[in-house]
Amino acid sequence: MSGGHLLALAVLLTSVAGPALATEAPEKVLTDILAHDFEGDGDFRVGQAIFTHPDRKRADDCGCKGLPRELFEAALDPIVIVSDWKLLGPAPPKGKDATFRATFRVVGVTKDQSTKNLVRRGVVPLAKPREEEITYRLRLKDGHWKLVDPPLPRVGVKSLVRLMRHEVDQNARLIRETLSIPKDSGLFRTYEWERDQLGQTEAAFGQDRK
């Protein structure tokens, strides 16, 4: 289980996220969620969503089972890769429900490339960027505005590359410090795959290291 997952679980159990939203307008709540999604901050959604559909499946062997549904990790969960986003004006409120539209410039997606022993999601750039409009619903519940059935997170391409670099650098350092790790081990194979994915993603989106 990653450090981000542990932190999110702690936030959920201690109910830290909820009270901060008590006096905030729904537009502010949604803006904060989308901004943190764009930065790849998968913990921020925890405690801020309502689900009206069955639980989506998470991969058991990544240590995700039992964690909040609204939590996401860019390396493991489905995401949409975008270069920009904008929140449009709200629709007229209806009681305890509020609706907003947001536009995104989509430049890629992630695709499941898991093997029998390793959970992986590969980056697939679009041949041509496309504009996308999504309607978000919020509902007032227990004094807090909650995002209803949140769609896949829209993560900024620069944020995704930054997260991928961090993961690759972290695994590279671990391998250097643990000289006994064999090259056919899961860690080493994961490192090689993530390193190759990072290189391809940097090249595809013009995000080479400076």
N, CA and C of each residue as an Amber inpcrd file, in Angstrom:
protein
   630
   0.8530000  -1.1860000   0.0000000   0.0000000   0.0000000   0.0000000
   0.8910000   1.2390000   0.0000000   0.6220000   2.2230000  -0.8700000
   1.4770000   3.3900000  -0.9740000   1.2490000   4.3370000   0.1820000
   2.2190000   5.2810000   0.3440000   2.0810000   6.2740000   1.3930000
   0.8560000   7.1380000   1.1930000   0.5300000   7.4390000  -0.0920000
  -0.6510000   8.2420000  -0.3720000  -1.9300000   7.5540000   0.0590000
  -1.9850000   6.2310000  -0.1700000  -3.1650000   5.4750000   0.2410000
  -3.3030000   5.4650000   1.7620000  -2.1920000   5.3040000   2.4630000
  -2.2420000   5.3010000   3.9280000  -2.7160000   6.6490000   4.4580000
  -2.2150000   7.7280000   3.8590000  -2.6270000   9.0480000   4.2920000
  -4.1060000   9.2730000   4.0590000  -4.5910000   8.8360000   2.8870000
  -6.0070000   9.0190000   2.5790000  -6.8850000   8.2610000   3.5440000
  -6.4590000   7.0460000   3.9080000  -7.2390000   6.2530000   4.8480000
  -7.2690000   6.9230000   6.2110000  -6.1520000   7.5050000   6.6090000
  -6.1140000   8.2080000   7.8870000  -7.0270000   9.4220000   7.8720000
  -7.0530000  10.1380000   6.7460000  -7.9290000  11.3000000   6.6350000
  -9.3780000  10.8930000   6.7600000  -9.7290000   9.7930000   6.1060000
 -11.1060000   9.3180000   6.1560000 -11.5040000   8.9280000   7.5640000
 -10.6440000   8.2100000   8.2680000 -10.9710000   7.7100000   9.5920000
 -11.0750000   8.8250000  10.6250000 -10.2930000   9.8760000  10.4350000
 -10.3070000  10.9640000  11.4150000 -11.2430000  12.0930000  11.0220000
 -11.8730000  11.9820000   9.8270000 -12.8580000  12.9640000   9.3570000
 -12.2960000  14.3790000   9.3360000 -11.0590000  14.5020000   8.8550000
 -10.4450000  15.8150000   8.8070000 -11.0050000  16.6450000   7.6590000
 -11.2910000  16.0000000   6.5120000 -11.6450000  16.7430000   5.3130000
 -13.0120000  17.4050000   5.4080000 -13.9850000  16.7770000   6.0670000
 -15.3500000  17.2630000   6.0430000 -15.5800000  18.6320000   6.6160000
 -15.2220000  18.9310000   7.8630000 -15.5720000  20.1880000   8.4800000
 -15.0790000  21.4160000   7.7420000 -13.9600000  21.3040000   7.0230000
 -13.4050000  22.4650000   6.3390000 -14.3320000  22.9810000   5.2490000
 -15.2720000  22.1440000   4.7630000 -16.1500000  22.5260000   3.6720000
 -17.4780000  23.1000000   4.1610000 -17.6830000  23.1850000   5.4520000
 -18.9890000  23.5190000   6.0070000 -19.5340000  24.8400000   5.4970000
 -18.7090000  25.8600000   5.3970000 -19.1810000  27.1850000   5.0130000
 -18.8220000  27.5480000   3.5830000 -18.2940000  26.6220000   2.8020000
 -17.8560000  26.9310000   1.4500000 -18.9710000  26.7570000   0.4360000
 -18.9860000  27.6060000  -0.5590000 -19.9680000  27.5200000  -1.6320000
 -19.6540000  26.3180000  -2.5130000 -20.6720000  25.7530000  -3.1870000
 -20.4260000  24.5690000  -4.0270000 -19.4150000  24.8330000  -5.1390000
 -19.4040000  26.0340000  -5.6900000 -18.4440000  26.3470000  -6.7500000
 -17.0130000  26.2800000  -6.2350000 -16.7950000  26.7640000  -5.0140000
 -15.4590000  26.7010000  -4.4020000 -15.0550000  25.2630000  -4.1300000
 -16.0060000  24.4500000  -3.6470000 -15.7200000  23.0390000  -3.3660000
 -15.2940000  22.3280000  -4.6430000 -16.0600000  22.5110000  -5.7340000
 -15.7390000  21.8340000  -6.9890000 -14.4330000  22.3570000  -7.5750000
 -14.2070000  23.6550000  -7.5120000 -12.9570000  24.2190000  -8.0340000
 -11.7500000  23.6110000  -7.3350000 -11.8400000  23.4670000  -6.0220000
 -10.7280000  22.8710000  -5.2730000 -10.5060000  21.4140000  -5.6710000
 -11.5830000  20.6590000  -5.8280000 -11.4580000  19.2520000  -6.2090000
 -10.8050000  19.1260000  -7.5810000 -11.2920000  19.9060000  -8.5610000
 -10.7410000  19.8150000  -9.9120000  -9.2860000  20.2820000  -9.9550000
  -8.9590000  21.2890000  -9.1690000  -7.5770000  21.7710000  -9.1350000
  -6.6430000  20.7150000  -8.5620000  -7.0810000  20.0320000  -7.5120000
  -6.2480000  18.9800000  -6.9260000  -6.1820000  17.7580000  -7.8480000
  -7.2720000  17.4420000  -8.5450000  -7.2280000  16.3820000  -9.5550000
  -6.1590000  16.7210000 -10.5950000  -6.1650000  17.9580000 -11.0550000
  -5.2290000  18.3970000 -12.0980000  -3.7860000  18.2400000 -11.6390000
  -3.5530000  18.4200000 -10.3380000  -2.2130000  18.2650000  -9.7770000
  -1.8790000  16.8030000  -9.4680000  -2.8480000  15.9060000  -9.6750000
  -2.6020000  14.4900000  -9.3910000  -2.7040000  14.1450000  -7.9240000
  -3.3410000  15.0100000  -7.1470000  -3.4920000  14.8010000  -5.7050000
  -4.7160000  13.9160000  -5.4540000  -4.5090000  12.6190000  -5.4570000
  -5.6210000  11.6760000  -5.3470000  -6.2390000  11.5760000  -3.9760000
  -5.5770000  12.1200000  -2.9400000  -6.1130000  12.0470000  -1.5850000
  -7.1770000  13.1060000  -1.3190000  -7.1540000  14.2030000  -2.0700000
  -7.9970000  15.3480000  -1.7390000  -9.4840000  15.0350000  -1.8240000
  -9.8600000  14.1140000  -2.7110000 -11.2770000  13.7850000  -2.8850000
 -11.8820000  13.0410000  -1.6930000 -11.0400000  12.4610000  -0.8650000
 -11.5330000  11.5810000   0.1980000 -12.4880000  12.3350000   1.1160000
 -13.6770000  11.7610000   1.3120000 -14.6880000  12.3570000   2.1640000
 -15.5230000  13.4230000   1.4890000 -15.2910000  13.6700000   0.1940000
 -15.9880000  14.7470000  -0.4980000 -16.8610000  14.2340000  -1.6360000
 -17.2650000  12.9790000  -1.5880000 -18.0460000  12.4070000  -2.6840000
 -19.2140000  11.5870000  -2.1660000 -20.2550000  11.5030000  -2.9980000
 -21.4150000  10.6480000  -2.7500000 -21.5490000   9.7160000  -3.9480000
 -21.7410000   8.4300000  -3.6970000 -21.8850000   7.4560000  -4.7790000
 -23.2980000   6.8900000  -4.7860000 -23.9080000   6.8790000  -5.9670000
 -25.2520000   6.3250000  -6.1130000 -25.2490000   5.0650000  -6.9620000
 -24.0650000   4.5790000  -7.3020000 -23.9200000   3.3730000  -8.1220000
 -23.0380000   2.3800000  -7.3760000 -23.0120000   1.1210000  -7.7950000
 -22.1790000   0.1160000  -7.1120000 -20.7110000   0.5060000  -7.1090000
 -19.9910000  -0.0290000  -6.1350000 -18.5690000   0.2380000  -5.9780000
 -17.8090000  -0.1700000  -7.2220000 -16.9000000   0.7180000  -7.6830000
 -16.0470000   0.3220000  -8.7970000 -14.9480000  -0.5860000  -8.2590000
 -14.5010000  -1.5050000  -9.0750000 -13.5000000  -2.4640000  -8.6370000
 -12.1190000  -1.8080000  -8.5720000 -11.3470000  -2.2290000  -7.5840000
  -9.9550000  -1.8200000  -7.4780000  -9.1130000  -3.0930000  -7.4480000
  -7.8890000  -2.9880000  -7.9040000  -7.0260000  -4.1650000  -7.9670000
  -6.6080000  -4.5760000  -6.5550000  -6.9630000  -5.7930000  -6.1550000
  -6.6560000  -6.2510000  -4.7980000  -5.1570000  -6.3220000  -4.5340000
  -4.3610000  -6.7060000  -5.5520000  -2.9450000  -6.9370000  -5.3070000
  -2.1220000  -5.6480000  -5.3120000  -2.7700000  -4.4780000  -5.4170000
  -2.0180000  -3.2300000  -5.2620000  -2.2190000  -2.6600000  -3.8710000
  -2.9600000  -3.3750000  -3.0220000  -3.2080000  -2.8950000  -1.6720000
  -4.3220000  -1.8910000  -1.5830000  -5.1970000  -1.8550000  -2.6070000
  -6.2490000  -0.8420000  -2.6640000  -7.5690000  -1.2930000  -2.0450000
  -7.7470000  -2.5820000  -1.8400000  -9.0300000  -3.0930000  -1.3930000
  -9.4250000  -2.4780000  -0.0570000 -10.6590000  -1.9860000   0.0110000
 -11.1710000  -1.4100000   1.2370000 -10.9090000   0.0750000   1.3900000
 -10.1520000   0.6780000   0.4590000  -9.8800000   2.1020000   0.5340000
 -11.0310000   2.8990000  -0.0890000 -11.1280000   4.1810000   0.2120000
 -12.2320000   5.0000000  -0.3060000 -12.3140000   4.9730000  -1.8210000
 -13.5350000   4.9140000  -2.3430000 -13.7190000   4.8580000  -3.7910000
 -13.2470000   6.1170000  -4.4890000 -13.3650000   7.2750000  -3.8150000
 -12.9940000   8.5250000  -4.4640000 -11.4890000   8.7270000  -4.5540000
 -10.7330000   7.9400000  -3.7900000  -9.2730000   8.0050000  -3.8520000
  -8.7800000   7.5000000  -5.2080000  -7.7440000   8.1470000  -5.7370000
  -7.1300000   7.6090000  -6.9540000  -5.6280000   7.7890000  -6.8810000
  -4.9220000   6.9380000  -7.5980000  -3.4750000   7.0510000  -7.7660000
  -3.1870000   6.9200000  -9.2450000  -2.5310000   7.9400000  -9.8060000
  -2.3630000   8.0190000 -11.2520000  -1.6870000   6.7940000 -11.8400000
  -0.7850000   6.1520000 -11.0790000  -0.0440000   5.0000000 -11.6020000
  -0.8800000   3.7230000 -11.6260000  -1.9900000   3.6950000 -10.8770000
  -2.7520000   2.4580000 -10.7290000  -4.1870000   2.5520000 -11.2200000
  -4.7740000   3.7230000 -11.1770000  -6.1950000   3.8820000 -11.4810000
  -6.4120000   4.5600000 -12.8290000  -7.5620000   4.3320000 -13.4390000
  -7.8650000   5.0110000 -14.7110000  -7.9370000   6.5210000 -14.5110000
  -7.2990000   7.2710000 -15.3910000  -7.3840000   8.7250000 -15.3800000
  -7.4760000   9.2230000 -16.8160000  -7.8580000  10.4800000 -16.9680000
  -7.8240000  11.1660000 -18.2570000  -6.7470000  12.2400000 -18.1550000
  -5.8930000  12.3280000 -19.1650000  -4.7700000  13.2610000 -19.1450000
  -5.1590000  14.5190000 -19.9200000  -5.0140000  15.6640000 -19.2820000
  -5.4430000  16.9160000 -19.9010000  -4.3210000  17.9510000 -19.8230000
  -4.4170000  18.9680000 -20.6600000  -3.4300000  20.0490000 -20.6350000
  -4.0110000  21.3230000 -20.0390000  -5.3370000  21.4070000 -19.9420000
  -5.9580000  22.6190000 -19.4250000  -7.4030000  22.3100000 -19.0350000
  -7.9780000  23.1660000 -18.1920000  -9.3800000  23.0040000 -17.8180000
  -9.9620000  24.3540000 -17.4080000 -11.2940000  24.4350000 -17.4400000
 -11.9700000  25.6760000 -17.0720000 -13.3490000  25.3440000 -16.5350000
 -13.6960000  25.9270000 -15.4080000 -15.0210000  25.7430000 -14.8250000
 -15.9530000  26.7990000 -15.3950000 -17.0820000  26.3700000 -15.9650000
 -18.0430000  27.2820000 -16.5540000 -19.0990000  27.6700000 -15.5190000
 -20.0180000  28.5100000 -15.9050000 -21.0410000  28.9850000 -14.9850000
 -21.9670000  27.8750000 -14.5140000 -22.5220000  28.0150000 -13.2960000
 -23.4210000  26.9890000 -12.7500000 -24.8120000  27.0910000 -13.3540000
 -25.5120000  25.9600000 -13.3490000 -26.9300000  25.9590000 -13.7030000
 -27.7220000  26.4560000 -12.4950000 -28.9740000  26.9040000 -12.6870000
 -29.7780000  27.3510000 -11.5370000 -29.8800000  26.2360000 -10.4970000
 -29.6000000  26.5200000  -9.2150000 -29.6550000  25.4770000  -8.1770000
 -31.0720000  24.9560000  -7.9780000 -31.1550000  23.6890000  -7.6170000
 -32.4400000  23.0560000  -7.3360000 -32.3900000  22.4570000  -5.9380000
 -32.8370000  23.2080000  -4.9570000 -32.8370000  22.7190000  -3.5870000
 -31.4410000  22.4540000  -3.0940000 -31.1840000  21.2070000  -2.7490000
 -29.8840000  20.8340000  -2.2120000 -28.9300000  20.3270000  -3.2860000
 -29.2650000  20.5290000  -4.5570000 -28.4130000  20.0840000  -5.6540000
 -27.9010000  21.2770000  -6.4480000 -26.6560000  21.1970000  -6.8780000
 -26.0370000  22.2180000  -7.7160000 -25.3250000  21.5340000  -8.8670000
 -25.3860000  22.1440000 -10.0500000 -24.7920000  21.5600000 -11.2510000
 -23.8450000  22.5660000 -11.9020000 -22.6870000  22.0750000 -12.3050000
 -21.6900000  22.9130000 -12.9730000 -21.1810000  22.1870000 -14.2110000
 -20.7380000  22.9800000 -15.1850000 -20.0840000  22.4190000 -16.3580000
 -18.6130000  22.8350000 -16.3570000 -17.7670000  21.9380000 -16.8260000
 -16.3400000  22.2380000 -16.9410000 -15.8430000  21.7190000 -18.2850000
 -14.8980000  22.4210000 -18.8690000 -14.3130000  21.9890000 -20.1320000
 -12.8520000  21.5930000 -19.9020000 -12.4090000  20.6180000 -20.6840000
 -11.0360000  20.1040000 -20.5760000 -10.4560000  19.9280000 -21.9790000
  -9.1630000  20.1010000 -22.0720000  -8.4540000  19.7760000 -23.3110000
  -7.7450000  18.4500000 -23.0680000  -8.2940000  17.3900000 -23.6340000
  -7.8080000  16.0340000 -23.3880000  -6.6690000  15.7100000 -24.3540000
  -5.5530000  15.2240000 -23.7970000  -4.3960000  14.8950000 -24.6270000
  -4.0030000  13.4260000 -24.5240000  -4.6320000  12.6720000 -23.6180000
  -4.2880000  11.2630000 -23.4840000  -5.1440000  10.5680000 -22.4420000
  -4.9750000   9.2560000 -22.3520000  -5.6730000   8.4360000 -21.3650000
  -4.6730000   7.4110000 -20.8290000  -5.1010000   6.6580000 -19.8190000
  -4.2770000   5.5350000 -19.3730000  -5.0020000   4.2340000 -19.6830000
  -4.2230000   3.1990000 -19.9260000  -4.7700000   1.9040000 -20.3360000
  -4.1850000   0.8050000 -19.4630000  -5.0410000  -0.1310000 -19.0770000
  -4.5880000  -1.2460000 -18.2420000  -3.5950000  -2.1030000 -19.0110000
  -2.3990000  -2.2420000 -18.4590000  -1.3670000  -3.0990000 -19.0490000
  -0.8070000  -4.0380000 -17.9860000  -1.6850000  -4.4520000 -17.0750000
  -1.2670000  -5.3130000 -15.9740000  -0.8780000  -6.6980000 -16.4710000
   0.0330000  -7.3030000 -15.7400000   0.4020000  -8.6900000 -15.9860000
  -0.1260000  -9.5270000 -14.8190000   0.2050000 -10.7790000 -14.8040000
  -0.2910000 -11.6740000 -13.7510000   0.1600000 -11.2160000 -12.3700000
   1.3650000 -10.6870000 -12.2920000   1.9340000 -10.3420000 -10.9880000
   2.1000000  -8.8490000 -10.7300000   1.8840000  -8.0140000 -11.7560000
   2.1380000  -6.5850000 -11.6060000   0.9480000  -5.7660000 -12.0950000
   0.5270000  -4.7930000 -11.2770000  -0.5360000  -3.8770000 -11.6550000
   0.0920000  -2.6850000 -12.3670000  -0.3280000  -2.4490000 -13.6220000
   0.2770000  -1.3840000 -14.4100000  -0.7870000  -0.6600000 -15.2240000
  -0.5720000   0.6400000 -15.4180000  -1.3960000   1.4120000 -16.3360000
  -0.4660000   2.2120000 -17.2330000  -0.5900000   1.9660000 -18.5470000
   0.2610000   2.6560000 -19.5050000  -0.3920000   3.9340000 -20.0010000
   0.4310000   4.8910000 -20.4040000  -0.0420000   6.1660000 -20.9280000
  -0.2290000   6.0600000 -22.4350000  -1.4050000   6.4870000 -22.9140000
  -1.7090000   6.4470000 -24.3430000  -2.0510000   7.8630000 -24.8080000
  -1.1230000   8.5520000 -25.4890000  -1.4120000   9.9020000 -25.9920000
  -2.4450000   9.8510000 -27.1180000  -3.2770000  10.8610000 -27.2140000
  -4.2070000  10.9620000 -28.3370000  -3.4660000  11.4820000 -29.5630000
  -3.8770000  11.0150000 -30.7220000  -3.2550000  11.5020000 -31.9590000
  -3.5230000  12.9910000 -32.1440000  -4.6890000  13.4360000 -31.6520000
  -5.0640000  14.8420000 -31.7500000  -5.8290000  15.2290000 -30.5020000
  -5.4230000  16.2780000 -29.7940000  -6.1550000  16.7060000 -28.5960000
  -7.6140000  17.0090000 -28.9230000  -8.4800000  16.8030000 -27.9470000
  -9.9100000  17.0800000 -28.1590000 -10.4640000  17.8450000 -26.9680000
 -11.4550000  18.6660000 -27.2510000 -12.1420000  19.4100000 -26.2060000
 -13.2640000  18.5540000 -25.6300000 -13.4240000  18.5960000 -24.3330000
 -14.4130000  17.7620000 -23.6490000 -15.1550000  18.6210000 -22.6230000
 -16.4730000  18.4490000 -22.5600000 -17.2700000  19.1500000 -21.5560000
 -17.9420000  18.1280000 -20.6430000 -17.8400000  18.3380000 -19.3470000
 -18.4030000  17.4120000 -18.3570000 -19.3130000  18.1870000 -17.4240000
 -20.4240000  17.5570000 -17.0630000 -21.3450000  18.1330000 -16.0860000
 -21.0900000  17.4820000 -14.7300000 -20.8510000  18.3090000 -13.7320000
 -20.6120000  17.8390000 -12.3620000 -21.8130000  18.1920000 -11.4880000
 -22.2080000  17.2350000 -10.6530000 -23.3170000  17.4640000  -9.7250000
 -22.8000000  17.4670000  -8.2920000 -23.2880000  18.4080000  -7.5130000
 -22.9700000  18.4580000  -6.0960000 -24.2680000  18.4400000  -5.2970000
 -24.1870000  17.8660000  -4.1120000 -25.3820000  17.7560000  -3.2630000
 -25.0210000  18.1560000  -1.8470000 -25.8940000  18.9190000  -1.2270000
 -25.6890000  19.3370000   0.1510000 -26.1210000  18.2130000   1.0860000
 -25.1740000  17.7010000   1.8330000 -25.4520000  16.5900000   2.7430000
 -24.7570000  16.8490000   4.0760000 -25.5360000  16.8330000   5.1410000
 -24.9990000  17.0430000   6.4970000 -24.1980000  18.3420000   6.5870000
 -24.6660000  19.3710000   5.8870000 -24.0150000  20.6700000   5.9590000
 -22.8030000  20.8470000   5.0690000 -22.5000000  19.8490000   4.2330000
 -21.3240000  19.9160000   3.3610000 -21.7390000  19.6210000   1.9230000
 -21.1310000  20.3340000   0.9660000 -21.3550000  20.0440000  -0.4430000
 -20.4650000  18.8770000  -0.8570000 -21.0910000  17.8510000  -1.4490000
 -20.3760000  16.6480000  -1.8730000 -20.5240000  16.4650000  -3.3820000
 -19.4780000  15.9490000  -4.0040000 -19.4940000  15.6470000  -5.4320000
 -20.2000000  14.3190000  -5.6510000 -21.2380000  14.3190000  -6.4880000
 -22.0470000  13.1230000  -6.7210000 -21.4610000  12.3130000  -7.8750000
 -21.1870000  11.0380000  -7.6120000 -20.6760000  10.1090000  -8.6350000
 -19.5590000  10.7580000  -9.4750000 -18.4430000  11.0990000  -8.8570000
 -17.3790000  11.7920000  -9.5950000 -16.8740000  10.9750000 -10.7800000
 -16.7130000  11.6180000 -11.9310000 -16.1510000  10.9190000 -13.0930000
 -14.6600000  10.6930000 -12.9000000 -14.0310000  10.0740000 -13.8840000
 -12.5870000   9.8440000 -13.8010000 -11.8680000  11.1710000 -13.5880000
 -10.8440000  11.1830000 -12.7540000 -10.1040000  12.4210000 -12.5410000
  -9.3800000  12.8720000 -13.8000000  -9.3650000  14.1750000 -14.0090000
  -8.6280000  14.7840000 -15.1200000  -7.3150000  15.3170000 -14.5580000
  -6.2110000  14.6560000 -14.9170000  -4.8890000  14.9790000 -14.3670000
  -4.0680000  15.7040000 -15.4170000  -3.4250000  16.7900000 -15.0080000
  -2.5950000  17.5560000 -15.9280000  -1.3900000  16.7600000 -16.3880000
  -1.0080000  16.9360000 -17.6400000   0.0890000  16.1520000 -18.1930000
   1.4000000  16.4530000 -17.4680000   1.6410000  17.7140000 -17.1010000
   2.8600000  18.0430000 -16.3730000   2.8650000  17.3950000 -14.9920000
   1.6910000  17.3520000 -14.3580000   1.5870000  16.7190000 -13.0410000
   1.8480000  15.2210000 -13.1470000   1.2940000  14.5990000 -14.1930000
   1.4910000  13.1630000 -14.3810000   2.9620000  12.8410000 -14.5860000
   3.6380000  13.6040000 -15.4210000   5.0650000  13.3710000 -15.6670000
   5.8540000  13.5520000 -14.3730000   5.4990000  14.5670000 -13.5910000
   6.1840000  14.7840000 -12.3120000   6.0040000  13.5880000 -11.3870000
   4.7900000  13.0470000 -11.3040000   4.5270000  11.8790000 -10.4640000
   5.2790000  10.6520000 -10.9700000   5.3410000  10.4820000 -12.2880000
   6.0550000   9.3470000 -12.8640000   7.5530000   9.4540000 -12.5790000
   8.1020000  10.6570000 -12.7040000   9.5260000  10.8460000 -12.4130000
   9.8340000  10.5230000 -10.9600000   8.9560000  10.9480000 -10.0770000
   9.1610000  10.6710000  -8.6530000   9.1900000   9.1710000  -8.4000000
   8.2530000   8.4390000  -9.0120000   8.1910000   6.9940000  -8.8050000
   9.4320000   6.3090000  -9.3510000   9.8680000   6.7100000 -10.5470000
  11.0640000   6.1110000 -11.1620000  12.3010000   6.4250000 -10.3200000
  12.4510000   7.6620000  -9.9010000  13.6170000   8.0450000  -9.0990000
  13.6250000   7.3110000  -7.7570000  12.4500000   7.1460000  -7.1790000
  12.3420000   6.4520000  -5.8970000  12.7640000   4.9930000  -6.0300000
  12.2830000   4.3160000  -7.0750000  12.6520000   2.9140000  -7.2870000
  14.1280000   2.7670000  -7.6730000  14.6410000   3.7150000  -8.4370000
  16.0580000   3.6690000  -8.8060000  16.9370000   3.7890000  -7.5670000
  16.5560000   4.6790000  -6.6690000  17.3260000   4.8460000  -5.4380000
  17.2610000   3.5870000  -4.5730000  16.0770000   2.9780000  -4.5040000
  15.9210000   1.7570000  -3.7210000  16.7780000   0.6330000  -4.2890000
  16.8250000   0.5310000  -5.6040000  17.6290000  -0.5170000  -6.2450000
  19.1150000  -0.2740000  -5.9930000  19.5530000   0.9850000  -6.0610000
  20.9570000   1.2990000  -5.8070000  21.3520000   0.9570000  -4.3700000
  20.4370000   1.2150000  -3.4340000  20.7520000   1.0010000  -2.0250000
  20.6270000  -0.4650000  -1.6170000  19.9200000  -1.2530000  -2.4300000
  19.7340000  -2.6720000  -2.1230000  20.3980000  -3.4770000  -3.2290000
  21.6620000  -3.7130000  -3.0920000  22.4570000  -4.3080000  -4.1700000
  22.0570000  -5.7410000  -4.4820000  21.3390000  -6.3910000  -3.5660000
  21.0270000  -7.8060000  -3.7630000  19.7510000  -8.0290000  -4.5770000
  19.0880000  -6.9780000  -5.0410000  17.8520000  -7.1480000  -5.8120000
  18.1780000  -7.7440000  -7.1760000  17.6600000  -8.9390000  -7.4880000
  17.9510000  -9.5590000  -8.7970000  17.1970000  -8.8480000  -9.9180000
  17.7430000  -8.9360000 -11.1160000  17.1440000  -8.2350000 -12.2530000
  15.8290000  -8.8590000 -12.7110000  15.5560000 -10.1000000 -12.2680000
  14.2800000 -10.7160000 -12.6360000  13.2320000 -10.5420000 -11.5330000
  13.5250000  -9.7140000 -10.5380000  12.5700000  -9.4870000  -9.4460000
  11.4640000  -8.5530000  -9.9110000  10.3450000  -8.5840000  -9.1780000
   9.2180000  -7.7220000  -9.5130000   9.5820000  -6.2530000  -9.4340000
  10.3750000  -5.8640000  -8.4340000  10.7680000  -4.4660000  -8.2850000
  11.6010000  -3.9920000  -9.4670000  12.5630000  -4.8070000  -9.8660000
  13.4420000  -4.3860000 -10.9600000  12.6660000  -4.3140000 -12.2730000
  11.7910000  -5.2950000 -12.5080000  11.0000000  -5.2800000 -13.7420000
  10.0210000  -4.1040000 -13.7460000   9.4650000  -3.8040000 -12.5720000
   8.5750000  -2.6470000 -12.4760000   9.3400000  -1.3640000 -12.7580000
  10.5360000  -1.2570000 -12.2030000  11.3700000  -0.0680000 -12.4310000
  11.6660000   0.1010000 -13.9270000  12.0660000  -0.9720000 -14.5970000
  12.3870000  -0.8790000 -16.0180000  11.1670000  -0.4540000 -16.8320000
   9.9970000  -1.0350000 -16.4870000   8.7720000  -0.6990000 -17.2120000
   8.3910000   0.7610000 -16.9770000   8.4460000   1.2060000 -15.7210000
   8.1040000   2.5960000 -15.4030000   9.0870000   3.5710000 -16.0460000
  10.3680000   3.2050000 -16.0800000  11.3760000   4.0570000 -16.7130000
  11.0910000   4.2170000 -18.1990000  10.7390000   3.0950000 -18.8570000
  10.4270000   3.1600000 -20.2850000   9.1540000   3.9720000 -20.5350000
   8.1420000   3.7710000 -19.6760000   6.9020000   4.5340000 -19.8010000
   7.1700000   6.0300000 -19.6380000   8.0050000   6.3730000 -18.6810000
   8.3290000   7.7750000 -18.4510000   8.9920000   8.3840000 -19.6810000
   9.9680000   7.6860000 -20.2360000  10.6420000   8.1950000 -21.4210000
   9.6920000   8.4060000 -22.5840000   8.7990000   7.4400000 -22.8090000
   7.8230000   7.5550000 -23.8970000   6.8520000   8.7020000 -23.6450000
   6.4340000   8.8650000 -22.3900000   5.4790000   9.9230000 -22.0520000
   6.1200000  11.2970000 -22.1850000   7.3570000  11.4390000 -21.7070000
   8.0800000  12.7040000 -21.8440000   8.2050000  13.0890000 -23.3150000
   8.5550000  12.1250000 -24.1490000   8.7300000  12.3950000 -25.5750000
   7.4110000  12.7430000 -26.2490000   6.3390000  12.0010000 -25.8940000
   5.0390000  12.2060000 -26.5370000   4.4560000  13.5750000 -26.2370000
   4.6910000  14.0730000 -25.0040000   4.0860000  15.3390000 -24.5940000
   5.1010000  16.4870000 -24.5020000   6.3220000  16.2670000 -25.0080000
   7.3110000  17.3330000 -25.0030000   7.6880000  17.7740000 -23.6020000
   7.8470000  16.8090000 -22.6940000   8.1380000  17.1240000 -21.3050000
   9.5070000  16.5640000 -20.8850000  10.4900000  16.6500000 -21.7680000
  11.8250000  16.1390000 -21.4500000  12.4040000  16.8860000 -20.2580000
  13.2230000  16.1790000 -19.4760000  13.8880000  16.8260000 -18.3450000
  14.7980000  17.9390000 -18.8290000  14.7870000  19.0280000 -18.0690000
  15.6350000  20.1740000 -18.4190000  17.0410000  19.9530000 -17.8960000
